[in-house]
């Protein structure tokens, strides 16, 4: 166990080719981050560049297994709708980080709409 990692939950992932990822021209390695209100994808030529974000309320479903994490984006997302799959051994940690962020978002403040 490594201690002292606080704040943002970031995960190194590798894009798997799907219809949606091809449409968004996403290939190779990225950083997936569970933000306050959205799942964020960081990477690209410049370090510290946010490429996409998927607000939690627009995610239709997400899941994981031993070697992958995947989610389905709704059509109101920047990327458009579709499935995104990532190769990662931290699928369960990503899953838990997402659930945590989503429940924290639901509990904070009055819910509108």
C-alpha positions in Angstrom: 0.0 0.0 0.0 1.2 3.5 -0.8 0.2 6.2 1.5 0.1 10.0 1.2 -1.8 10.1 -2.1 -4.5 12.6 -1.4 -6.7 14.9 -3.6 -7.4 14.0 -7.2 -7.8 10.4 -8.1 -5.8 9.8 -11.3 -5.4 6.6 -13.2 -3.1 5.7 -16.1 -5.2 4.0 -18.8 -4.8 2.8 -22.4 -7.6 3.5 -24.9 -9.2 0.5 -26.5 -10.5 1.1 -30.0 -14.2 1.5 -30.0 -16.6 3.3 -32.4 -16.7 6.2 -30.1 -13.0 6.5 -29.4 -12.2 6.3 -33.1 -14.7 9.1 -33.7 -12.9 11.2 -31.1 -9.5 10.2 -32.5 -8.4 8.8 -29.1 -5.6 6.3 -29.2 -2.8 5.3 -26.8 -2.2 6.2 -23.2 -4.1 8.8 -21.2 -4.8 9.8 -17.6 -8.4 9.2 -16.4 -9.4 11.5 -13.5 -12.4 11.3 -11.3 -13.2 15.0 -10.9 -15.8 16.7 -8.8 -18.6 16.7 -11.3 -17.2 14.8 -14.3 -15.0 12.0 -15.4 -12.0 13.7 -17.1 -9.6 12.5 -19.7 -6.1 14.1 -19.7 -3.3 13.6 -22.1 -2.2 14.5 -25.6 1.0 16.3 -26.8 1.0 18.9 -24.0 1.1 17.5 -20.4 -1.7 18.8 -18.3 -4.1 19.1 -21.2 -7.7 18.1 -20.5 -9.1 16.5 -23.7 -12.6 15.5 -22.7 -14.9 15.5 -19.7 -18.0 13.4 -19.2 -20.4 14.9 -16.6 -21.6 12.2 -14.3 -25.2 13.0 -14.9 -24.7 12.2 -18.6 -23.0 8.8 -18.0 -25.5 6.0 -18.8 -23.5 3.2 -17.2 -20.0 2.2 -16.2 -18.4 -1.1 -15.3 -15.1 -2.9 -14.9 -13.3 -6.2 -14.9 -9.8 -7.4 -14.2 -8.2 -5.7 -17.1 -10.6 -3.0 -18.3 -12.8 -0.1 -17.3 -15.6 1.0 -19.6 -18.4 3.4 -19.6 -21.2 4.6 -21.9 -21.5 8.3 -22.6 -24.8 9.9 -23.3 -25.4 12.1 -26.4 -25.2 15.3 -24.4 -21.5 14.6 -23.7 -18.8 16.5 -25.6 -17.7 13.3 -27.2 -21.1 12.3 -28.3 -22.7 9.0 -27.2 -21.0 5.7 -27.3 -18.9 3.2 -25.3 -15.4 4.0 -24.2 -13.1 1.2 -23.0 -9.8 1.5 -21.2 -7.1 -1.1 -20.5 -6.2 -0.8 -16.9 -5.6 -3.0 -13.9 -7.2 -0.3 -11.7 -10.7 -0.8 -13.1 -12.1 -1.4 -9.6 -10.4 1.7 -8.1 -11.7 3.8 -11.0 -15.2 2.4 -10.5 -15.1 3.1 -6.7 -13.7 6.6 -7.3 -16.6 7.3 -9.7 -19.2 6.0 -7.3 -17.7 8.1 -4.5 -17.6 11.3 -6.6 -21.2 10.7 -7.8 -22.6 10.2 -4.3 -20.6 13.2 -3.1 -22.1 15.3 -5.9 -25.6 14.1 -5.0 -25.2 14.9 -1.4 -23.7 18.4 -1.9 -26.2 21.3 -2.0 -29.7 21.4 -3.4 -30.3 19.2 -6.4 -31.7 21.2 -9.4 -33.6 19.6 -12.2 
